[in-house]
């Protein structure tokens, strides 16, 4: 239940949480890790996101933060910018770059 609530908060672009209960940064990290694992396990490796898994995750979990999240060209460009070892898959560390960039942009820390 708390994961659904946290995802709604993230999807609504809320950066100011007034509720000081169990929804801490640790909870947010747990949601991000569990969602990565849920999508990564669909095509094979439990440790990486394939292009299809990445596109599905972005389109369903980040549709308001990634413009044109269903456009294959956007996904290709985005994945290419994150895939440091050019193996066609994203590790959690590579994926985490996207989360950092989106959070920074959303908070007004970067363009």
C-alpha positions, 0 to 999 in steps of 0.5 A: 500500500505504501508503495502505491501511495509513494508512486502517486506522490512521485507521479504527481510531481510532489517534492514537498511532503508534509506527512512525516510518517513512514514515507521517508527517503528510504521508502522512496528508494525502496520503491525505485529498487522494487520497480526496477526489479519488477521490470527487469525480470520480464525479459530475462536478466533480473539485473538489467533492463532491456530496451523493451523493459525500459520503455515499459517502465518509462511509459508506465511509471514516468509518463509525466516526467519523460516527454513522449515516453512512448516514442521509440526514438525518444527511448532509443536516445534516452537509453543510449545516453544512459547505457555507459558500456553500450551493451544494450541494457541498463544496469540499476546504476545506469538507470539511477542516472535517469532518476537523478536527472529527472529529480534535479530537473523537477526540483529546478536544480538543472535545466 
